[in-house]
Amino acid sequence: MTTPQDAPLLAALEIQYSALGPILARVTALRSQLASATPVEWQGQARRAFEAADHAVGLATDTAEEATRRAYVLTGSALRTVVARG
């Protein structure tokens, strides 16, 4: 059982943890839906621009997924720590 002083912190962590789960699932799903190949008919500057933009979106999505996963894991850890100290 947690202490009364920990109740607001515990509530906030539970809300955050519950919210991060679906966000992580959504970011992961979006990452898997990104285009994986340049349209064959695109050549020259259009092809290079598409590939650069595709790469940038992939990196940004990877970064978002990793940050969300880390927040989810760390929030879960903090939640368990608060519960354990009570």
Secondary structure, DSSP 8 states (H G I E B T S, - for coil): ---GGGHHHHHHHHHHHHHHHHHHHHHHHHHHTS--S--TT--HHHHHHHHHHHHHHHHHHHHHHHHHHHHHHHHHHHHHHHHHT-
